């Protein structure tokens, strides 16, 4: 399966401020570590073109004991309504269709098997919880046959980035090897002061996964192992009308992206924390007082609601995580697929509630709850186009020279199976916007992808970089070079690593550079630098903006 690399920055527009750092190298100063960036617009166009396309519903049918029902039902047993209007079922697939050919070659030879996306949540977990999560994932894979029943990929959401450790594969050994080399960073953002940043990064990760799988046939099941993004309560004083509208657009776009890509979210919440309510609990006391029949996110925004609305499930305070992985895979693989074309669709951005019922009252249905209609008044945002350009650049075979990207100081870290290099940019290629105290600031989106001989993405890492200049006119400093490190996983089948850098402005200029596998193998080897706790800057340098 050919993967698409997408790079979506922190889209919490109007909520998270810049967090630039300084160093001793004037006048052009990159931060020592990637930091949060100034607010950016988010994609806000509905991703389901329901006026001209079929809506796919992957439907799990359960009996009274919660066991999947996989036979004995036909199309005539199902009824679909959208916004209380009956819909005509266009096509029907039974669960036995959604099986990979055991003897076939490739990861998904008949294109019907559901894909599993296992996400290890380092960002929102305590260090001891993450060690437990990784061990449980390892124990699960060890119980599986050498050739898995469905294609699976492995990702980690860390402090600064989303990393794909292993692309889709049915080879158990590939996944175990990738898991063995998973990052060991300290999850320093787990404390409450980073809550908004963690929320933005977690939503960003979901968006990347949805866009990666957009247009790929079949159902995709995200099994998110960890606490998920923290709750965001929409009735707090933190939100102005402008920032609240922005957040709603983000949530609506995200819901549509998941539905459009046929993605269901299963959240496995490990253990019991120091407080009683989990970060991903589907409904809080506030939300319980709100009528959510018209909008599932009218109260709180969290991963529990995303799980409910995408036809997945939230597993709360569990200790046998490998059992919950197995149950998630079972629920996500034994399903019927129904399609229909809506008879009419509003253009006001309202939530279109979809309901599926059965003639047999002893059976119940689990499926996506609906989608948000297109909003004719929603402003057009170029950020989506910029992201797709970066995705294409990552897999392109042609160079991008707009930024003059140079890679140097290549190192190998065999203990983590990663490559480290320094990215160099000359100031004449970077556009700085006015910041504070006469400084200039530039925002970069950096992506590093490991590619195989067919240019398929095996692993990737994306992150934002904030560059500062204390010069009055940094464009007049062509000889000043900004340097910052980047790491990327290097699976066994890697043939080259491609680094792409995009200036996050209206121009969206892209630069690229590559490392061959031979260059990486010849580089000096060392252990991965030990993770260091980072201190948040003093109050006033980061936090809530007042839009």
KOLTINU-364445 format. One record per residue (C-alpha): x, y, z; residue in one letter. Coordinates in pm, whole numbers, plus 50000, padded with zeros to 5 digits. Example, Ala and Ser with C-alpha at 12.3 -4.5 7.8 and 13.67 -1.06 7.14 Angstrom:
2
512304955050780A
513674989450714S
***
This chain:
547
500005000050000X
501505032749892X
501355057650174X
501015095050155X
502985116750393X
501025146650512X
502225174150737X
499645193550931X
500885218651185X
499295227951515X
495865240051406X
494705254251736X
494385288751580X
493905316851824X
494735295252127X
498425285452137X
501095312252109X
504635310951980X
507285296552207X
510575307252049X
513885300152217X
517205317552188X
520835307252165X
524275323452159X
524655325951780X
523555360251652X
521945373351449X
519895343751310X
518885320651592X
517025287551564X
515675273051888X
517565243652032X
514375222952022X
511225226151808X
508705247751987X
505065256151956X
504275279751673X
502065310151635X
498455301851555X
497745288651211X
494495284751018X
492955250650989X
491355231750704X
487675240650712X
486185226950392X
483955196550434X
485795166050308X
482675145950213X
481295157149879X
477985141349965X
476105159649689X
477795137849428X
479335108249614X
478235077449798X
478455076750176X
480175045150303X
478995030250632X
481005002250793X
478484986351027X
479224962151312X
476184942251425X
476134929251784X
473814904651959X
472494908352313X
475794896052458X
477854920852254X
479204894552013X
479594903351642X
476964888751410X
478614879651080X
476004859150892X
472304856050824X
471674892550734X
470934907750394X
470514942950264X
466784941350336X
467464937350709X
468954972450730X
467315006650726X
469265039250691X
468025073950770X
469905106650743X
468505135850936X
465375114150982X
464965110150604X
464955073850474X
467795065950235X
468035039949959X
470825014750016X
472965014249705X
475274984649781X
475834958150046X
478874937550151X
478834909850410X
481674905050665X
483174875050485X
484164898050198X
486524917450427X
489234891150455X
492754891850313X
493764862750094X
495934841850328X
497934827950038X
498184860449845X
501284881949820X
501484917649942X
499964934850241X
496374935550115X
496194914649798X
492454917649734X
492104952749876X
489254942450105X
490914935850441X
490544963250704X
493794980150803X
494954984151163X
496785015951268X
498335010851612X
499205044151777X
501355045452092X
500535077452281X
503725090252442X
502535126252436X
499605121652674X
500965093652893X
503125091953200X
506515075553156X
505515044153348X
502225041853155X
504055043452822X
506415015352922X
503334994553009X
501665003652678X
504694992752477X
505044960152669X
501374951552614X
501674958952242X
504744936652227X
502924908552407X
499994911752165X
502174908851856X
503934878452001X
500604860052015X
499944866451646X
500884843551356X
503964851451149X
501674865550879X
498994888051025X
495384885550915X
495314922150809X
497854949450726X
499074968551031X
501204999651078X
502825013451392X
503005050251490X
504125069951796X
502785104051900X
505635120752087X
506475154152245X
507135171251915X
506065148751630X
504095120051487X
506415092051377X
505595062151163X
507865034551294X
506605008251051X
504385012150747X
501604987850663X
502814952050679X
501524917250757X
504934906250881X
504894902151258X
508684904051287X
508754938151115X
506344952151375X
508194936751670X
511474950951541X
509954985651499X
508454983851847X
511824974351993X
513245006751854X
510375029351962X
511435063052114X
512265065352485X
511605102652529X
510435116152861X
506795127452822X
507395161452980X
504215176552831X
501985153153031X
501515178753309X
498555202253293X
500365233553174X
500785218652827X
497135208252793X
496245230052493X
499415220452309X
498775183552367X
495215187452245X
496405204751928X
499125179051860X
496745149851918X
494145164351680X
496965170751435X
497975133951453X
494425122451380X
494275146051084X
497545132850942X
496305096950971X
492995105650806X
494695123450517X
497235095250479X
494365070850425X
492055092650222X
491135074849900X
492595041550015X
489895014449981X
488514996450284X
488025003550650X
490855016250872X
490855011251248X
492995033751467X
493815016451794X
495035045152012X
496905031652315X
497045059352573X
495045086352740X
494305106352428X
494025143852408X
492835161552722X
489255173852743X
488525208352608X
485495223652776X
483735247452543X
482065267452819X
485295279852981X
486465315852986X
489495307552772X
487535310552449X
486555342052271X
483865339752003X
486565339851737X
488665312051888X
485555291351966X
484435293551602X
487935283051496X
487875252951726X
484475242251597X
485695243951238X
488675222351332X
486485196251501X
483975195551217X
486725191950957X
488365164351160X
485115144851195X
484515146650821X
488115136850744X
487785105350955X
484405096350807X
485595103350455X
488665081050501X
486515053250658X
488475055250983X
487145042951319X
488875052251644X
489355027751931X
490885043252244X
492435020152504X
492815039252829X
495375021553052X
495135018353429X
493765042853686X
495315077153716X
495495099954017X
492115114453934X
488875097153848X
487825112153515X
489995101153219X
491215126352965X
489235108452693X
486025101752887X
483215105452633X
480875127752831X
481395150953127X
478845165653364X
478785196853147X
478055177652831X
475355156853000X
473225188353031X
473445196152658X
471265181552385X
473855166152153X
471465150351908X
472165177751656X
475895181951726X
477915155451914X
480575181252000X
478195207152144X
479625201452492X
483165188752536X
485745178852275X
487785147652346X
488845114252204X
485965096252373X
483515115452155X
485615108851844X
485515071551926X
481735072051963X
481165092751650X
483395071651422X
481935037851514X
484795028251745X
484945022552119X
486535036752435X
488095011452675X
488305028753011X
490825020153287X
491984986653153X
495054966853255X
494934938752997X
495674960952699X
496564932252467X
493044918552519X
491574952352425X
493754953752112X
492384919952010X
488794930952079X
489294963051883X
490634943351587X
487684919451604X
485094947151619X
486874965551340X
487124935651108X
483704918751136X
481454943950970X
478984949650689X
479504977750439X
476484997550321X
476475027050083X
473855052849998X
473615086349823X
471865113450027X
468675126249871X
469495161849978X
472205179150178X
472105212150360X
474815237950291X
474865253450636X
477545232250809X
474985214551029X
475515179351163X
473785152750954X
472785124851191X
472945090151031X
471065061351191X
471115024551095X
468485001151236X
467694964151194X
464444945151159X
465544922251442X
465134942251769X
467534918851949X
470434931551740X
472124965451765X
474374984751529X
477685002751585X
478685026651308X
479595062751238X
477095087451377X
477135111751085X
479015140450930X
478955178250900X
477375192550588X
479395216350371X
479255252350485X
478735275950194X
479825305350410X
483025289450538X
486155308250424X
488515290450189X
491825282050352X
494995275050146X
496615254450426X
495155221950294X
496735227449952X
500095234950115X
499945202850314X
499205182250006X
502135198449826X
504415187450108X
502955152450089X
503745150349719X
507225164849769X
508095137650021X
507635110249762X
508785129349456X
511915119449267X
512695155049158X
514565180349375X
512945211449523X
515455239949531X
513425269849651X
515045269649997X
518535256249929X
518265228550188X
521555211550282X
521955181050508X
525145176650709X
526595159651021X
524915126350954X
524935101951246X
523505067351306X
521815056451627X
521655018351605X
519985015251946X
516895033151812X
517455025151442X
517315061851354X
519395085851150X
520195120951270X
521285149451048X
521555187151062X
519335207550831X
520935239450703X
519115269750559X
520615302950451X
518785333850569X
518305347050215X
515945317750151X
513795324050456X
511045350250493X
510875365250843X
507715381550975X
507805409051241X
507745395351594X
508485413151923X
511275437352023X
512405441651665X
512965404551607X
511765384751307X
510175350351317X
509815323251052X
507795291451081X
508935259550909X
507255225950864X
509935198950838X
509255163150733X
511745134650704X
510625102850531X
512345069150488X
511535054850146X
511955020249995X
513085012149642X
509595019549509X
509385053349689X
506825040049935X
507055056550277X
508285032150539X
508585057050828X
508375094250877X
508685122451127X
507145157051106X
507715187151328X
507575224951338X
510615247051374X
510575283351486X
513445305151363X
514235338651521X
516335366951387X
517445396751594X
518645415651288X
516625445551164X
516635431550812X
517605394650810X
517185391850432X
520435411650398X
522385383850574X
522875357750297X
525845341150466X
524145333650798X
523095297250813X
520405283951042X
521015248651165X
518725224651348X
518735186851393X
516145161951278X
515775124851343X
514005098751132X
513415061351183X
515295040050931X
513615005950885X
515524977350729X
514144982350377X
515035019350361X
516865029750045X
516905067450094X
515775094250337X
514175125550198X
513895157350406X
511435183950291X
511135218750442X
508205241850382X
507975278550477X
504645281650652X
503425313150481X
501205322350190X
503925313549941X
504425278250071X
507935274749924X
509425239749954X
513005227549965X
514285192049979X
517445171950024X
518215134850040X
520485109550208X
521205076150044X
521225044450248X
524925041150173X
525595075450325X
523625066350637X
525375032750678X
528785049550644X
528015076150906X
529515073551256X
527415054651509X
526485065651861X
523755059752115X
520675081552100X
521165112852314X
519475109152649X
516165127952669X
516215159552877X
513335176253057X
512575210552916X
511305239853116X
508425260852995X
509445297452935X
508265323453189X
504645333953187X
503895357152899X
506165339652645X
503745311252586X
500145304552667X
496775317852565X
496425345352311X
493715371252320X
492555371051960X
***
